Amino acid sequence: MERMALDDLFDLGDLLLQWRLYLGLAITFGVCWGIYTLIPEEPVCWILIVPVGLVGLWLSLKWEHRASLGR
């Protein structure tokens, strides 16, 4: 049982060390920063940034997961 848990941790570590994840996060950060600089109203800005950031994070993880399945 412990062996399975260690393998899962290594898989998670491998997922977090891939370039696709970091590229997706950088693009998400860029889009969120663009929204932040273009919209002067702070509450409206956060209402837009939070969903965009969450979707960007989810898409980055999904992109990396799909690429790892192809190996």
Order of alpha helices (4+ residues) and beta strands (2+ residues): alpha-alpha-alpha
